Amino acid sequence: MRISLQVLIPSVLVVSGFFIVVIWISIKAQMRKHFTGPEAMIGAETEALTDISHEGKVFLEGQYWKATSASPIKKGAKVKIIKVEGLSLIVEEIIKEQ
């Protein structure tokens, strides 16, 4: 019993095409930007609600967060989240270039 090439070749091409599309879609989904979780907050910009000498507060995505910084930041300054540690955000001040 043999399978003819007229059936085998189109079958292999259709199945191969299906798997190529599935792999392409899955790779595209993995490379997409995160919308939730700590990964999505890194790089976000917000405003300092209190002075941040070592610890202070920021408001991000509808929630108040404890923020820490290595350098002092004044209330109302624009800050950027550089790291998330538990329920605390490590921030740095965004310095405007003139």
KAPE-V946565 format. One record per backbone hydrogen bond with DSSP energy under -0.5 kcal/mol. CO is the residue of the C=O (numbers start at 1). NH is the residue of the N-H. E is the energy in kcal/mol with one decimal. If there is no record, write none. Layout:
co->(CO,CO)
nh->(NH,NH)
e->(E,E)
//
This chain:
co->(4,4,5,7,8,9,10,11,12,13,14,15,16,17,18,19,20,21,22,23,24,25,26,27,28,29,37,37,38,41,44,46,47,48,51,52,54,55,56,57,57,58,58,60,63,65,66,67,68,73,74,77,78,79,80,81,83,84,85,87,88,89,89,90,90,92,93,94)
nh->(7,8,9,11,12,13,14,15,16,17,18,19,20,21,22,23,24,25,26,27,28,29,30,31,32,32,40,41,42,44,81,79,59,76,53,73,69,53,67,49,50,60,65,63,60,58,89,56,91,52,77,48,94,46,92,43,90,86,88,66,85,68,91,82,83,80,95,96)
e->(-1.2,-2.4,-2.0,-1.6,-2.5,-2.3,-2.4,-2.4,-2.6,-2.5,-2.2,-2.2,-2.3,-2.1,-2.3,-2.5,-2.3,-2.4,-2.1,-2.3,-2.1,-2.0,-1.8,-1.6,-0.6,-0.6,-0.9,-0.9,-1.3,-2.2,-2.5,-2.9,-0.9,-2.8,-0.7,-2.1,-1.1,-0.7,-2.9,-2.3,-1.2,-0.5,-3.2,-1.3,-2.8,-2.2,-2.8,-2.6,-2.7,-3.1,-1.7,-2.4,-2.7,-2.4,-1.8,-2.8,-2.9,-0.5,-1.8,-0.9,-2.9,-2.7,-0.6,-2.9,-1.4,-2.7,-0.7,-0.6)
//
